[in-house]
Amino acid sequence: MARCEVCGNDYDLTFTIETQDGARHVFDSFACAIHRMAPICEHCRVQIIGQGVESGGRWFCGAHCARAEG
């Protein structure tokens, strides 16, 4: 069993996510993974769950927020 890095639950069905830089993260649910891994919109500060919009190295939840930031 492994322990979720967000909630601390020790669970036999955890899963690991490996990022492009090789960091490994262990979670017991998608909710915990989203809480830790989802980027934050640089305009409205919401967690970006879908595709989002990347502009100039910055992340936004959608085109509206990207345009609002210029």
C-alpha positions as a printed NumPy array, in Angstrom:
array([[  0.   ,   0.   ,   0.   ],
       [  1.076,   3.567,  -0.594],
       [  0.142,   6.853,   0.999],
       [ -1.57 ,   9.687,  -0.934],
       [  0.629,  12.788,  -0.805],
       [ -2.396,  15.1  ,  -0.518],
       [ -4.737,  13.504,   2.018],
       [ -2.402,  10.95 ,   3.596],
       [ -4.774,   8.03 ,   2.995],
       [ -2.921,   4.71 ,   3.017],
       [ -4.679,   2.845,   0.203],
       [ -3.995,  -0.263,  -1.888],
       [ -5.295,   1.311,  -5.126],
       [ -3.103,   4.417,  -5.262],
       [ -1.651,   5.492,  -8.596],
       [  1.49 ,   7.375,  -9.557],
       [  1.822,  10.297, -11.937],
       [  5.246,  11.066, -13.377],
       [  5.811,  14.579, -14.726],
       [  7.99 ,  15.531, -17.702],
       [ 10.823,  16.479, -15.346],
       [ 10.742,  13.012, -13.746],
       [  9.017,  13.959, -10.473],
       [  6.701,  11.211,  -9.223],
       [  3.483,  11.878,  -7.284],
       [  1.25 ,   9.301,  -5.533],
       [ -2.505,   9.828,  -5.154],
       [ -5.493,   7.822,  -3.983],
       [ -8.07 ,   9.668,  -6.135],
       [ -8.383,  11.932,  -9.148],
       [ -9.659,  14.649,  -6.799],
       [ -6.351,  14.627,  -4.883],
       [ -4.359,  14.543,  -8.143],
       [ -6.265,  17.55 ,  -9.486],
       [ -5.811,  19.412,  -6.21 ],
       [ -2.024,  18.989,  -6.394],
       [ -1.334,  18.97 , -10.15 ],
       [ -3.817,  21.278, -11.905],
       [ -2.346,  24.605, -12.959],
       [ -3.987,  27.825, -11.748],
       [ -5.392,  30.414, -14.185],
       [ -3.188,  33.491, -13.946],
       [ -6.193,  35.788, -14.389],
       [ -9.128,  34.395, -12.377],
       [ -7.145,  31.95 , -10.173],
       [ -9.411,  28.92 , -10.895],
       [ -7.817,  25.466, -11.2  ],
       [ -7.566,  24.477, -14.856],
       [ -9.134,  21.032, -15.193],
       [ -9.588,  20.995, -18.984],
       [ -7.171,  21.987, -21.726],
       [ -6.757,  25.626, -20.779],
       [ -4.892,  28.159, -22.901],
       [ -1.148,  28.737, -22.802],
       [  0.039,  32.15 , -23.926],
       [  3.562,  33.425, -23.578],
       [  4.436,  30.729, -21.05 ],
       [  1.451,  31.621, -18.845],
       [ -1.641,  29.437, -18.285],
       [ -5.276,  30.549, -18.397],
       [ -8.568,  28.677, -18.028],
       [ -9.791,  29.979, -21.383],
       [ -9.347,  32.543, -24.138],
       [-11.375,  35.152, -22.234],
       [ -8.89 ,  35.214, -19.344],
       [ -5.909,  35.112, -21.725],
       [ -7.283,  38.139, -23.622],
       [ -8.016,  39.965, -20.36 ],
       [ -4.321,  39.666, -19.448],
       [ -3.208,  40.919, -22.875]])
